[in-house]
Amino acid sequence: MRFEIMRLDDVDGTAVDSTVVDAASVNRIVRQAAAMGQRIYIRPADSSAS
């Protein structure tokens, strides 16, 4: 399964950028975001996303 991870703006919460990753990478990205204090949003990726 693939997930879209969006990095959110600290001020207004809008998506700054996004990436699509496999399930095995989600944990690593969440840990990195937590260590840096980044706000992220994770959702299942559309089958057409790349």
PDB file of all heavy atoms in Angstrom:
ATOM      1  N   MET A   1       0.846  -1.172   0.000  1.00  0.00           N
ATOM      2  CA  MET A   1       0.000   0.000   0.000  1.00  0.00           C
ATOM      3  C   MET A   1       0.895   1.239   0.000  1.00  0.00           C
ATOM      4  O   MET A   1       1.963   1.236   0.594  1.00  0.00           O
ATOM      5  CB  MET A   1      -0.904  -0.010   1.230  1.00  0.00           C
ATOM      6  CG  MET A   1      -1.838   1.158   1.296  1.00  0.00           C
ATOM      7  SD  MET A   1      -3.054   0.879   2.578  1.00  0.00           S
ATOM      8  CE  MET A   1      -4.359   1.857   1.914  1.00  0.00           C
ATOM      9  N   ARG A   2       0.424   2.280  -0.668  1.00  0.00           N
ATOM     10  CA  ARG A   2       1.187   3.515  -0.755  1.00  0.00           C
ATOM     11  C   ARG A   2       0.423   4.632  -0.039  1.00  0.00           C
ATOM     12  O   ARG A   2      -0.803   4.617  -0.002  1.00  0.00           O
ATOM     13  CB  ARG A   2       1.443   3.870  -2.206  1.00  0.00           C
ATOM     14  CG  ARG A   2       2.321   2.778  -2.861  1.00  0.00           C
ATOM     15  CD  ARG A   2       2.637   3.000  -4.287  1.00  0.00           C
ATOM     16  NE  ARG A   2       3.426   4.182  -4.583  1.00  0.00           N
ATOM     17  CZ  ARG A   2       4.742   4.302  -4.385  1.00  0.00           C
ATOM     18  NH1 ARG A   2       5.422   3.305  -3.862  1.00  0.00           N
ATOM     19  NH2 ARG A   2       5.383   5.398  -4.709  1.00  0.00           N
ATOM     20  N   PHE A   3       1.183   5.568   0.526  1.00  0.00           N
ATOM     21  CA  PHE A   3       0.600   6.671   1.270  1.00  0.00           C
ATOM     22  C   PHE A   3       1.124   7.998   0.759  1.00  0.00           C
ATOM     23  O   PHE A   3       2.295   8.103   0.387  1.00  0.00           O
ATOM     24  CB  PHE A   3       0.950   6.554   2.763  1.00  0.00           C
ATOM     25  CG  PHE A   3       0.312   5.371   3.417  1.00  0.00           C
ATOM     26  CD1 PHE A   3       0.959   4.146   3.441  1.00  0.00           C
ATOM     27  CD2 PHE A   3      -0.932   5.476   4.016  1.00  0.00           C
ATOM     28  CE1 PHE A   3       0.383   3.042   4.046  1.00  0.00           C
ATOM     29  CE2 PHE A   3      -1.528   4.376   4.619  1.00  0.00           C
ATOM     30  CZ  PHE A   3      -0.873   3.164   4.633  1.00  0.00           C
ATOM     31  N   GLU A   4       0.262   9.004   0.776  1.00  0.00           N
ATOM     32  CA  GLU A   4       0.678  10.362   0.461  1.00  0.00           C
ATOM     33  C   GLU A   4       0.950  11.065   1.790  1.00  0.00           C
ATOM     34  O   GLU A   4       0.109  11.036   2.690  1.00  0.00           O
ATOM     35  CB  GLU A   4      -0.411  11.110  -0.308  1.00  0.00           C
ATOM     36  CG  GLU A   4      -0.007  12.527  -0.640  1.00  0.00           C
ATOM     37  CD  GLU A   4      -1.073  13.286  -1.409  1.00  0.00           C
ATOM     38  OE1 GLU A   4      -2.243  12.860  -1.402  1.00  0.00           O
ATOM     39  OE2 GLU A   4      -0.720  14.301  -2.016  1.00  0.00           O
ATOM     40  N   ILE A   5       2.119  11.656   1.899  1.00  0.00           N
ATOM     41  CA  ILE A   5       2.489  12.391   3.107  1.00  0.00           C
ATOM     42  C   ILE A   5       2.688  13.849   2.708  1.00  0.00           C
ATOM     43  O   ILE A   5       3.497  14.155   1.840  1.00  0.00           O
ATOM     44  CB  ILE A   5       3.763  11.823   3.746  1.00  0.00           C
ATOM     45  CG1 ILE A   5       3.531  10.373   4.136  1.00  0.00           C
ATOM     46  CG2 ILE A   5       4.166  12.663   4.954  1.00  0.00           C
ATOM     47  CD1 ILE A   5       4.724   9.685   4.738  1.00  0.00           C
ATOM     48  N   MET A   6       1.912  14.720   3.355  1.00  0.00           N
ATOM     49  CA  MET A   6       2.002  16.146   3.070  1.00  0.00           C
ATOM     50  C   MET A   6       2.626  16.869   4.259  1.00  0.00           C
ATOM     51  O   MET A   6       2.230  16.632   5.400  1.00  0.00           O
ATOM     52  CB  MET A   6       0.619  16.721   2.793  1.00  0.00           C
ATOM     53  CG  MET A   6       0.035  16.230   1.490  1.00  0.00           C
ATOM     54  SD  MET A   6      -1.649  16.763   1.263  1.00  0.00           S
ATOM     55  CE  MET A   6      -2.497  15.452   2.117  1.00  0.00           C
ATOM     56  N   ARG A   7       3.601  17.706   3.970  1.00  0.00           N
ATOM     57  CA  ARG A   7       4.189  18.556   5.005  1.00  0.00           C
ATOM     58  C   ARG A   7       3.322  19.807   5.072  1.00  0.00           C
ATOM     59  O   ARG A   7       3.017  20.416   4.061  1.00  0.00           O
ATOM     60  CB  ARG A   7       5.630  18.910   4.663  1.00  0.00           C
ATOM     61  CG  ARG A   7       6.361  19.638   5.769  1.00  0.00           C
ATOM     62  CD  ARG A   7       7.853  19.716   5.506  1.00  0.00           C
ATOM     63  NE  ARG A   7       8.185  20.197   4.173  1.00  0.00           N
ATOM     64  CZ  ARG A   7       8.453  21.468   3.888  1.00  0.00           C
ATOM     65  NH1 ARG A   7       8.426  22.380   4.809  1.00  0.00           N
ATOM     66  NH2 ARG A   7       8.765  21.810   2.643  1.00  0.00           N
ATOM     67  N   LEU A   8       2.912  20.180   6.292  1.00  0.00           N
ATOM     68  CA  LEU A   8       1.994  21.296   6.473  1.00  0.00           C
ATOM     69  C   LEU A   8       2.718  22.542   6.954  1.00  0.00           C
ATOM     70  O   LEU A   8       3.666  22.459   7.740  1.00  0.00           O
ATOM     71  CB  LEU A   8       0.901  20.923   7.473  1.00  0.00           C
ATOM     72  CG  LEU A   8       0.101  19.661   7.144  1.00  0.00           C
ATOM     73  CD1 LEU A   8      -0.898  19.375   8.247  1.00  0.00           C
ATOM     74  CD2 LEU A   8      -0.588  19.787   5.799  1.00  0.00           C
ATOM     75  N   ASP A   9       2.224  23.695   6.511  1.00  0.00           N
ATOM     76  CA  ASP A   9       2.758  24.980   6.937  1.00  0.00           C
ATOM     77  C   ASP A   9       2.483  25.172   8.431  1.00  0.00           C
ATOM     78  O   ASP A   9       1.391  24.862   8.912  1.00  0.00           O
ATOM     79  CB  ASP A   9       2.090  26.096   6.132  1.00  0.00           C
ATOM     80  CG  ASP A   9       2.638  27.453   6.477  1.00  0.00           C
ATOM     81  OD1 ASP A   9       3.734  27.784   6.006  1.00  0.00           O
ATOM     82  OD2 ASP A   9       1.963  28.178   7.244  1.00  0.00           O
ATOM     83  N   ASP A  10       3.471  25.675   9.162  1.00  0.00           N
ATOM     84  CA  ASP A  10       3.322  25.872  10.603  1.00  0.00           C
ATOM     85  C   ASP A  10       2.307  26.951  10.948  1.00  0.00           C
ATOM     86  O   ASP A  10       1.712  26.927  12.019  1.00  0.00           O
ATOM     87  CB  ASP A  10       4.664  26.229  11.239  1.00  0.00           C
ATOM     88  CG  ASP A  10       5.621  25.053  11.259  1.00  0.00           C
ATOM     89  OD1 ASP A  10       5.144  23.900  11.247  1.00  0.00           O
ATOM     90  OD2 ASP A  10       6.841  25.283  11.283  1.00  0.00           O
ATOM     91  N   VAL A  11       2.101  27.912  10.062  1.00  0.00           N
ATOM     92  CA  VAL A  11       1.226  29.040  10.358  1.00  0.00           C
ATOM     93  C   VAL A  11      -0.238  28.725  10.070  1.00  0.00           C
ATOM     94  O   VAL A  11      -1.092  28.844  10.941  1.00  0.00           O
ATOM     95  CB  VAL A  11       1.664  30.301   9.570  1.00  0.00           C
ATOM     96  CG1 VAL A  11       0.712  31.450   9.805  1.00  0.00           C
ATOM     97  CG2 VAL A  11       3.085  30.684   9.951  1.00  0.00           C
ATOM     98  N   ASP A  12      -0.532  28.322   8.840  1.00  0.00           N
ATOM     99  CA  ASP A  12      -1.936  28.141   8.478  1.00  0.00           C
ATOM    100  C   ASP A  12      -2.342  26.700   8.182  1.00  0.00           C
ATOM    101  O   ASP A  12      -3.495  26.426   7.893  1.00  0.00           O
ATOM    102  CB  ASP A  12      -2.316  29.043   7.304  1.00  0.00           C
ATOM    103  CG  ASP A  12      -1.525  28.749   6.038  1.00  0.00           C
ATOM    104  OD1 ASP A  12      -0.829  27.720   5.987  1.00  0.00           O
ATOM    105  OD2 ASP A  12      -1.602  29.556   5.098  1.00  0.00           O
ATOM    106  N   GLY A  13      -1.410  25.778   8.227  1.00  0.00           N
ATOM    107  CA  GLY A  13      -1.742  24.365   8.049  1.00  0.00           C
ATOM    108  C   GLY A  13      -1.960  23.919   6.618  1.00  0.00           C
ATOM    109  O   GLY A  13      -2.378  22.786   6.391  1.00  0.00           O
ATOM    110  N   THR A  14      -1.676  24.782   5.639  1.00  0.00           N
ATOM    111  CA  THR A  14      -1.819  24.367   4.247  1.00  0.00           C
ATOM    112  C   THR A  14      -0.667  23.459   3.848  1.00  0.00           C
ATOM    113  O   THR A  14       0.427  23.533   4.411  1.00  0.00           O
ATOM    114  CB  THR A  14      -1.867  25.581   3.292  1.00  0.00           C
ATOM    115  OG1 THR A  14      -0.670  26.342   3.459  1.00  0.00           O
ATOM    116  CG2 THR A  14      -3.066  26.459   3.576  1.00  0.00           C
ATOM    117  N   ALA A  15      -0.920  22.610   2.870  1.00  0.00           N
ATOM    118  CA  ALA A  15       0.114  21.690   2.402  1.00  0.00           C
ATOM    119  C   ALA A  15       1.211  22.457   1.675  1.00  0.00           C
ATOM    120  O   ALA A  15       0.940  23.243   0.772  1.00  0.00           O
ATOM    121  CB  ALA A  15      -0.494  20.646   1.480  1.00  0.00           C
ATOM    122  N   VAL A  16       2.456  22.240   2.101  1.00  0.00           N
ATOM    123  CA  VAL A  16       3.607  22.891   1.486  1.00  0.00           C
ATOM    124  C   VAL A  16       4.151  22.015   0.364  1.00  0.00           C
ATOM    125  O   VAL A  16       4.486  22.501  -0.712  1.00  0.00           O
ATOM    126  CB  VAL A  16       4.700  23.158   2.546  1.00  0.00           C
ATOM    127  CG1 VAL A  16       5.939  23.746   1.920  1.00  0.00           C
ATOM    128  CG2 VAL A  16       4.167  24.069   3.643  1.00  0.00           C
ATOM    129  N   ASP A  17       4.251  20.719   0.612  1.00  0.00           N
ATOM    130  CA  ASP A  17       4.672  19.765  -0.407  1.00  0.00           C
ATOM    131  C   ASP A  17       4.154  18.390  -0.025  1.00  0.00           C
ATOM    132  O   ASP A  17       3.658  18.190   1.070  1.00  0.00           O
ATOM    133  CB  ASP A  17       6.186  19.763  -0.610  1.00  0.00           C
ATOM    134  CG  ASP A  17       6.968  19.387   0.643  1.00  0.00           C
ATOM    135  OD1 ASP A  17       6.406  18.719   1.539  1.00  0.00           O
ATOM    136  OD2 ASP A  17       8.139  19.746   0.737  1.00  0.00           O
ATOM    137  N   SER A  18       4.240  17.470  -0.961  1.00  0.00           N
ATOM    138  CA  SER A  18       3.776  16.120  -0.668  1.00  0.00           C
ATOM    139  C   SER A  18       4.633  15.112  -1.404  1.00  0.00           C
ATOM    140  O   SER A  18       5.300  15.437  -2.390  1.00  0.00           O
ATOM    141  CB  SER A  18       2.305  15.958  -1.069  1.00  0.00           C
ATOM    142  OG  SER A  18       2.161  15.981  -2.457  1.00  0.00           O
ATOM    143  N   THR A  19       4.601  13.906  -0.894  1.00  0.00           N
ATOM    144  CA  THR A  19       5.318  12.805  -1.513  1.00  0.00           C
ATOM    145  C   THR A  19       4.514  11.536  -1.311  1.00  0.00           C
ATOM    146  O   THR A  19       3.730  11.435  -0.362  1.00  0.00           O
ATOM    147  CB  THR A  19       6.738  12.667  -0.925  1.00  0.00           C
ATOM    148  OG1 THR A  19       7.458  11.691  -1.662  1.00  0.00           O
ATOM    149  CG2 THR A  19       6.710  12.258   0.532  1.00  0.00           C
ATOM    150  N   VAL A  20       4.681  10.581  -2.197  1.00  0.00           N
ATOM    151  CA  VAL A  20       4.006   9.293  -2.088  1.00  0.00           C
ATOM    152  C   VAL A  20       5.070   8.248  -1.780  1.00  0.00           C
ATOM    153  O   VAL A  20       6.094   8.166  -2.469  1.00  0.00           O
ATOM    154  CB  VAL A  20       3.253   8.950  -3.388  1.00  0.00           C
ATOM    155  CG1 VAL A  20       2.639   7.554  -3.296  1.00  0.00           C
ATOM    156  CG2 VAL A  20       2.178   9.986  -3.666  1.00  0.00           C
ATOM    157  N   VAL A  21       4.833   7.484  -0.707  1.00  0.00           N
ATOM    158  CA  VAL A  21       5.810   6.487  -0.264  1.00  0.00           C
ATOM    159  C   VAL A  21       5.114   5.160  -0.002  1.00  0.00           C
ATOM    160  O   VAL A  21       3.898   5.106   0.152  1.00  0.00           O
ATOM    161  CB  VAL A  21       6.548   6.948   1.016  1.00  0.00           C
ATOM    162  CG1 VAL A  21       7.307   8.234   0.776  1.00  0.00           C
ATOM    163  CG2 VAL A  21       5.592   7.112   2.174  1.00  0.00           C
ATOM    164  N   ASP A  22       5.919   4.101   0.086  1.00  0.00           N
ATOM    165  CA  ASP A  22       5.360   2.800   0.439  1.00  0.00           C
ATOM    166  C   ASP A  22       5.188   2.713   1.956  1.00  0.00           C
ATOM    167  O   ASP A  22       5.726   3.522   2.704  1.00  0.00           O
ATOM    168  CB  ASP A  22       6.233   1.668  -0.091  1.00  0.00           C
ATOM    169  CG  ASP A  22       7.636   1.679   0.467  1.00  0.00           C
ATOM    170  OD1 ASP A  22       7.980   2.575   1.262  1.00  0.00           O
ATOM    171  OD2 ASP A  22       8.405   0.783   0.105  1.00  0.00           O
ATOM    172  N   ALA A  23       4.427   1.736   2.382  1.00  0.00           N
ATOM    173  CA  ALA A  23       4.103   1.601   3.805  1.00  0.00           C
ATOM    174  C   ALA A  23       5.344   1.446   4.675  1.00  0.00           C
ATOM    175  O   ALA A  23       5.385   1.933   5.800  1.00  0.00           O
ATOM    176  CB  ALA A  23       3.168   0.414   4.007  1.00  0.00           C
ATOM    177  N   ALA A  24       6.365   0.805   4.161  1.00  0.00           N
ATOM    178  CA  ALA A  24       7.586   0.587   4.945  1.00  0.00           C
ATOM    179  C   ALA A  24       8.308   1.890   5.264  1.00  0.00           C
ATOM    180  O   ALA A  24       9.047   1.963   6.242  1.00  0.00           O
ATOM    181  CB  ALA A  24       8.518  -0.352   4.188  1.00  0.00           C
ATOM    182  N   SER A  25       8.096   2.935   4.486  1.00  0.00           N
ATOM    183  CA  SER A  25       8.788   4.214   4.698  1.00  0.00           C
ATOM    184  C   SER A  25       8.040   5.157   5.634  1.00  0.00           C
ATOM    185  O   SER A  25       8.619   6.127   6.113  1.00  0.00           O
ATOM    186  CB  SER A  25       8.986   4.917   3.355  1.00  0.00           C
ATOM    187  OG  SER A  25       9.764   4.117   2.492  1.00  0.00           O
ATOM    188  N   VAL A  26       6.772   4.900   5.892  1.00  0.00           N
ATOM    189  CA  VAL A  26       5.962   5.823   6.682  1.00  0.00           C
ATOM    190  C   VAL A  26       6.530   6.013   8.084  1.00  0.00           C
ATOM    191  O   VAL A  26       6.655   7.145   8.561  1.00  0.00           O
ATOM    192  CB  VAL A  26       4.485   5.358   6.738  1.00  0.00           C
ATOM    193  CG1 VAL A  26       3.684   6.208   7.700  1.00  0.00           C
ATOM    194  CG2 VAL A  26       3.870   5.407   5.356  1.00  0.00           C
ATOM    195  N   ASN A  27       6.893   4.950   8.758  1.00  0.00           N
ATOM    196  CA  ASN A  27       7.406   5.051  10.126  1.00  0.00           C
ATOM    197  C   ASN A  27       8.650   5.937  10.183  1.00  0.00           C
ATOM    198  O   ASN A  27       8.771   6.794  11.065  1.00  0.00           O
ATOM    199  CB  ASN A  27       7.704   3.663  10.687  1.00  0.00           C
ATOM    200  CG  ASN A  27       8.063   3.705  12.150  1.00  0.00           C
ATOM    201  OD1 ASN A  27       7.458   4.425  12.926  1.00  0.00           O
ATOM    202  ND2 ASN A  27       9.062   2.925  12.534  1.00  0.00           N
ATOM    203  N   ARG A  28       9.558   5.750   9.261  1.00  0.00           N
ATOM    204  CA  ARG A  28      10.786   6.551   9.228  1.00  0.00           C
ATOM    205  C   ARG A  28      10.461   8.035   9.027  1.00  0.00           C
ATOM    206  O   ARG A  28      11.012   8.902   9.714  1.00  0.00           O
ATOM    207  CB  ARG A  28      11.700   6.055   8.107  1.00  0.00           C
ATOM    208  CG  ARG A  28      12.968   6.876   7.938  1.00  0.00           C
ATOM    209  CD  ARG A  28      13.819   6.380   6.760  1.00  0.00           C
ATOM    210  NE  ARG A  28      13.086   6.211   5.512  1.00  0.00           N
ATOM    211  CZ  ARG A  28      12.831   7.206   4.661  1.00  0.00           C
ATOM    212  NH1 ARG A  28      13.228   8.422   4.921  1.00  0.00           N
ATOM    213  NH2 ARG A  28      12.165   6.966   3.553  1.00  0.00           N
ATOM    214  N   ILE A  29       9.553   8.332   8.125  1.00  0.00           N
ATOM    215  CA  ILE A  29       9.198   9.724   7.845  1.00  0.00           C
ATOM    216  C   ILE A  29       8.491  10.356   9.042  1.00  0.00           C
ATOM    217  O   ILE A  29       8.745  11.515   9.383  1.00  0.00           O
ATOM    218  CB  ILE A  29       8.350   9.803   6.560  1.00  0.00           C
ATOM    219  CG1 ILE A  29       9.236   9.433   5.369  1.00  0.00           C
ATOM    220  CG2 ILE A  29       7.737  11.176   6.386  1.00  0.00           C
ATOM    221  CD1 ILE A  29       8.499   9.247   4.071  1.00  0.00           C
ATOM    222  N   VAL A  30       7.619   9.610   9.700  1.00  0.00           N
ATOM    223  CA  VAL A  30       6.939  10.128  10.890  1.00  0.00           C
ATOM    224  C   VAL A  30       7.951  10.440  11.991  1.00  0.00           C
ATOM    225  O   VAL A  30       7.885  11.480  12.633  1.00  0.00           O
ATOM    226  CB  VAL A  30       5.862   9.139  11.388  1.00  0.00           C
ATOM    227  CG1 VAL A  30       5.351   9.521  12.763  1.00  0.00           C
ATOM    228  CG2 VAL A  30       4.721   9.064  10.396  1.00  0.00           C
ATOM    229  N   ARG A  31       8.918   9.561  12.188  1.00  0.00           N
ATOM    230  CA  ARG A  31       9.943   9.801  13.208  1.00  0.00           C
ATOM    231  C   ARG A  31      10.775  11.039  12.883  1.00  0.00           C
ATOM    232  O   ARG A  31      11.090  11.836  13.754  1.00  0.00           O
ATOM    233  CB  ARG A  31      10.856   8.584  13.352  1.00  0.00           C
ATOM    234  CG  ARG A  31      10.195   7.423  14.048  1.00  0.00           C
ATOM    235  CD  ARG A  31      11.142   6.222  14.096  1.00  0.00           C
ATOM    236  NE  ARG A  31      10.497   5.063  14.624  1.00  0.00           N
ATOM    237  CZ  ARG A  31      10.562   4.709  15.908  1.00  0.00           C
ATOM    238  NH1 ARG A  31      11.236   5.423  16.753  1.00  0.00           N
ATOM    239  NH2 ARG A  31       9.945   3.616  16.305  1.00  0.00           N
ATOM    240  N   GLN A  32      11.142  11.200  11.608  1.00  0.00           N
ATOM    241  CA  GLN A  32      11.917  12.376  11.200  1.00  0.00           C
ATOM    242  C   GLN A  32      11.115  13.656  11.419  1.00  0.00           C
ATOM    243  O   GLN A  32      11.644  14.650  11.925  1.00  0.00           O
ATOM    244  CB  GLN A  32      12.318  12.273   9.728  1.00  0.00           C
ATOM    245  CG  GLN A  32      13.388  11.258   9.462  1.00  0.00           C
ATOM    246  CD  GLN A  32      13.673  11.097   7.978  1.00  0.00           C
ATOM    247  OE1 GLN A  32      12.911  11.559   7.130  1.00  0.00           O
ATOM    248  NE2 GLN A  32      14.767  10.438   7.655  1.00  0.00           N
ATOM    249  N   ALA A  33       9.846  13.637  11.048  1.00  0.00           N
ATOM    250  CA  ALA A  33       8.999  14.817  11.221  1.00  0.00           C
ATOM    251  C   ALA A  33       8.845  15.161  12.700  1.00  0.00           C
ATOM    252  O   ALA A  33       8.907  16.330  13.084  1.00  0.00           O
ATOM    253  CB  ALA A  33       7.637  14.579  10.577  1.00  0.00           C
ATOM    254  N   ALA A  34       8.668  14.153  13.529  1.00  0.00           N
ATOM    255  CA  ALA A  34       8.527  14.388  14.965  1.00  0.00           C
ATOM    256  C   ALA A  34       9.806  14.977  15.559  1.00  0.00           C
ATOM    257  O   ALA A  34       9.760  15.898  16.373  1.00  0.00           O
ATOM    258  CB  ALA A  34       8.166  13.092  15.684  1.00  0.00           C
ATOM    259  N   ALA A  35      10.946  14.477  15.128  1.00  0.00           N
ATOM    260  CA  ALA A  35      12.223  14.975  15.642  1.00  0.00           C
ATOM    261  C   ALA A  35      12.459  16.431  15.252  1.00  0.00           C
ATOM    262  O   ALA A  35      13.078  17.191  16.002  1.00  0.00           O
ATOM    263  CB  ALA A  35      13.367  14.099  15.127  1.00  0.00           C
ATOM    264  N   MET A  36      11.936  16.831  14.082  1.00  0.00           N
ATOM    265  CA  MET A  36      12.134  18.198  13.603  1.00  0.00           C
ATOM    266  C   MET A  36      10.965  19.105  13.951  1.00  0.00           C
ATOM    267  O   MET A  36      11.001  20.302  13.675  1.00  0.00           O
ATOM    268  CB  MET A  36      12.353  18.182  12.090  1.00  0.00           C
ATOM    269  CG  MET A  36      13.628  17.454  11.724  1.00  0.00           C
ATOM    270  SD  MET A  36      14.026  17.228   9.974  1.00  0.00           S
ATOM    271  CE  MET A  36      12.887  18.154   9.066  1.00  0.00           C
ATOM    272  N   GLY A  37       9.913  18.564  14.540  1.00  0.00           N
ATOM    273  CA  GLY A  37       8.748  19.356  14.908  1.00  0.00           C
ATOM    274  C   GLY A  37       7.875  19.746  13.728  1.00  0.00           C
ATOM    275  O   GLY A  37       7.132  20.714  13.801  1.00  0.00           O
ATOM    276  N   GLN A  38       7.955  18.979  12.648  1.00  0.00           N
ATOM    277  CA  GLN A  38       7.144  19.270  11.468  1.00  0.00           C
ATOM    278  C   GLN A  38       5.732  18.723  11.641  1.00  0.00           C
ATOM    279  O   GLN A  38       5.523  17.693  12.272  1.00  0.00           O
ATOM    280  CB  GLN A  38       7.735  18.633  10.214  1.00  0.00           C
ATOM    281  CG  GLN A  38       8.997  19.271   9.739  1.00  0.00           C
ATOM    282  CD  GLN A  38       9.512  18.606   8.470  1.00  0.00           C
ATOM    283  OE1 GLN A  38       9.329  17.411   8.277  1.00  0.00           O
ATOM    284  NE2 GLN A  38      10.153  19.377   7.627  1.00  0.00           N
ATOM    285  N   ARG A  39       4.784  19.428  11.046  1.00  0.00           N
ATOM    286  CA  ARG A  39       3.411  18.951  11.003  1.00  0.00           C
ATOM    287  C   ARG A  39       3.224  18.231   9.676  1.00  0.00           C
ATOM    288  O   ARG A  39       3.584  18.749   8.620  1.00  0.00           O
ATOM    289  CB  ARG A  39       2.450  20.129  11.098  1.00  0.00           C
ATOM    290  CG  ARG A  39       2.537  20.846  12.426  1.00  0.00           C
ATOM    291  CD  ARG A  39       1.761  22.133  12.405  1.00  0.00           C
ATOM    292  NE  ARG A  39       0.360  21.884  12.103  1.00  0.00           N
ATOM    293  CZ  ARG A  39      -0.496  22.846  11.763  1.00  0.00           C
ATOM    294  NH1 ARG A  39      -0.107  24.086  11.676  1.00  0.00           N
ATOM    295  NH2 ARG A  39      -1.752  22.545  11.510  1.00  0.00           N
ATOM    296  N   ILE A  40       2.679  17.013   9.730  1.00  0.00           N
ATOM    297  CA  ILE A  40       2.440  16.258   8.507  1.00  0.00           C
ATOM    298  C   ILE A  40       1.028  15.689   8.525  1.00  0.00           C
ATOM    299  O   ILE A  40       0.406  15.564   9.578  1.00  0.00           O
ATOM    300  CB  ILE A  40       3.470  15.125   8.300  1.00  0.00           C
ATOM    301  CG1 ILE A  40       3.475  14.148   9.476  1.00  0.00           C
ATOM    302  CG2 ILE A  40       4.854  15.690   8.070  1.00  0.00           C
ATOM    303  CD1 ILE A  40       4.355  12.940   9.258  1.00  0.00           C
ATOM    304  N   TYR A  41       0.549  15.359   7.332  1.00  0.00           N
ATOM    305  CA  TYR A  41      -0.752  14.738   7.144  1.00  0.00           C
ATOM    306  C   TYR A  41      -0.524  13.513   6.268  1.00  0.00           C
ATOM    307  O   TYR A  41       0.134  13.602   5.236  1.00  0.00           O
ATOM    308  CB  TYR A  41      -1.700  15.725   6.464  1.00  0.00           C
ATOM    309  CG  TYR A  41      -3.065  15.177   6.165  1.00  0.00           C
ATOM    310  CD1 TYR A  41      -3.997  14.995   7.175  1.00  0.00           C
ATOM    311  CD2 TYR A  41      -3.423  14.844   4.863  1.00  0.00           C
ATOM    312  CE1 TYR A  41      -5.259  14.503   6.894  1.00  0.00           C
ATOM    313  CE2 TYR A  41      -4.689  14.344   4.579  1.00  0.00           C
ATOM    314  CZ  TYR A  41      -5.594  14.177   5.601  1.00  0.00           C
ATOM    315  OH  TYR A  41      -6.843  13.686   5.330  1.00  0.00           O
ATOM    316  N   ILE A  42      -1.051  12.376   6.698  1.00  0.00           N
ATOM    317  CA  ILE A  42      -0.838  11.123   5.969  1.00  0.00           C
ATOM    318  C   ILE A  42      -2.191  10.564   5.554  1.00  0.00           C
ATOM    319  O   ILE A  42      -3.115  10.502   6.365  1.00  0.00           O
ATOM    320  CB  ILE A  42      -0.108  10.091   6.849  1.00  0.00           C
ATOM    321  CG1 ILE A  42       1.212  10.663   7.347  1.00  0.00           C
ATOM    322  CG2 ILE A  42       0.113   8.793   6.093  1.00  0.00           C
ATOM    323  CD1 ILE A  42       1.873   9.822   8.413  1.00  0.00           C
ATOM    324  N   ARG A  43      -2.276  10.146   4.289  1.00  0.00           N
ATOM    325  CA  ARG A  43      -3.508   9.505   3.802  1.00  0.00           C
ATOM    326  C   ARG A  43      -3.136   8.462   2.754  1.00  0.00           C
ATOM    327  O   ARG A  43      -2.076   8.555   2.126  1.00  0.00           O
ATOM    328  CB  ARG A  43      -4.475  10.519   3.237  1.00  0.00           C
ATOM    329  CG  ARG A  43      -3.972  11.225   1.992  1.00  0.00           C
ATOM    330  CD  ARG A  43      -4.973  12.234   1.516  1.00  0.00           C
ATOM    331  NE  ARG A  43      -4.479  12.901   0.303  1.00  0.00           N
ATOM    332  CZ  ARG A  43      -5.077  13.919  -0.251  1.00  0.00           C
ATOM    333  NH1 ARG A  43      -6.174  14.414   0.278  1.00  0.00           N
ATOM    334  NH2 ARG A  43      -4.582  14.460  -1.352  1.00  0.00           N
ATOM    335  N   PRO A  44      -4.011   7.487   2.554  1.00  0.00           N
ATOM    336  CA  PRO A  44      -3.748   6.506   1.493  1.00  0.00           C
ATOM    337  C   PRO A  44      -3.662   7.224   0.149  1.00  0.00           C
ATOM    338  O   PRO A  44      -4.427   8.157  -0.118  1.00  0.00           O
ATOM    339  CB  PRO A  44      -4.961   5.575   1.543  1.00  0.00           C
ATOM    340  CG  PRO A  44      -5.525   5.761   2.903  1.00  0.00           C
ATOM    341  CD  PRO A  44      -5.241   7.187   3.285  1.00  0.00           C
ATOM    342  N   ALA A  45      -2.720   6.812  -0.656  1.00  0.00           N
ATOM    343  CA  ALA A  45      -2.533   7.436  -1.972  1.00  0.00           C
ATOM    344  C   ALA A  45      -3.495   6.826  -2.982  1.00  0.00           C
ATOM    345  O   ALA A  45      -3.830   5.639  -2.899  1.00  0.00           O
ATOM    346  CB  ALA A  45      -1.100   7.249  -2.448  1.00  0.00           C
ATOM    347  N   ASP A  46      -3.926   7.651  -3.913  1.00  0.00           N
ATOM    348  CA  ASP A  46      -4.723   7.148  -5.030  1.00  0.00           C
ATOM    349  C   ASP A  46      -3.864   6.174  -5.823  1.00  0.00           C
ATOM    350  O   ASP A  46      -2.648   6.311  -5.882  1.00  0.00           O
ATOM    351  CB  ASP A  46      -5.148   8.285  -5.950  1.00  0.00           C
ATOM    352  CG  ASP A  46      -6.130   9.228  -5.279  1.00  0.00           C
ATOM    353  OD1 ASP A  46      -6.821   8.800  -4.335  1.00  0.00           O
ATOM    354  OD2 ASP A  46      -6.193  10.403  -5.703  1.00  0.00           O
ATOM    355  N   SER A  47      -4.490   5.239  -6.457  1.00  0.00           N
ATOM    356  CA  SER A  47      -3.729   4.266  -7.239  1.00  0.00           C
ATOM    357  C   SER A  47      -3.009   4.927  -8.417  1.00  0.00           C
ATOM    358  O   SER A  47      -2.023   4.417  -8.894  1.00  0.00           O
ATOM    359  CB  SER A  47      -4.650   3.160  -7.751  1.00  0.00           C
ATOM    360  OG  SER A  47      -5.683   3.724  -8.545  1.00  0.00           O
ATOM    361  N   SER A  48      -3.468   6.118  -8.830  1.00  0.00           N
ATOM    362  CA  SER A  48      -2.822   6.826  -9.938  1.00  0.00           C
ATOM    363  C   SER A  48      -1.695   7.733  -9.476  1.00  0.00           C
ATOM    364  O   SER A  48      -0.967   8.279 -10.286  1.00  0.00           O
ATOM    365  CB  SER A  48      -3.855   7.646 -10.700  1.00  0.00           C
ATOM    366  OG  SER A  48      -4.422   8.622  -9.839  1.00  0.00           O
ATOM    367  N   ALA A  49      -1.526   7.953  -8.152  1.00  0.00           N
ATOM    368  CA  ALA A  49      -0.484   8.851  -7.635  1.00  0.00           C
ATOM    369  C   ALA A  49       0.887   8.210  -7.771  1.00  0.00           C
ATOM    370  O   ALA A  49       1.042   7.007  -7.673  1.00  0.00           O
ATOM    371  CB  ALA A  49      -0.758   9.175  -6.169  1.00  0.00           C
ATOM    372  N   SER A  50       1.895   9.060  -7.994  1.00  0.00           N
ATOM    373  CA  SER A  50       3.256   8.546  -8.078  1.00  0.00           C
ATOM    374  C   SER A  50       4.241   9.533  -7.522  1.00  0.00           C
ATOM    375  O   SER A  50       3.969  10.659  -7.281  1.00  0.00           O
ATOM    376  CB  SER A  50       3.623   8.214  -9.503  1.00  0.00           C
ATOM    377  OG  SER A  50       3.482   9.325 -10.340  1.00  0.00           O
TER     378      SER A  50
END
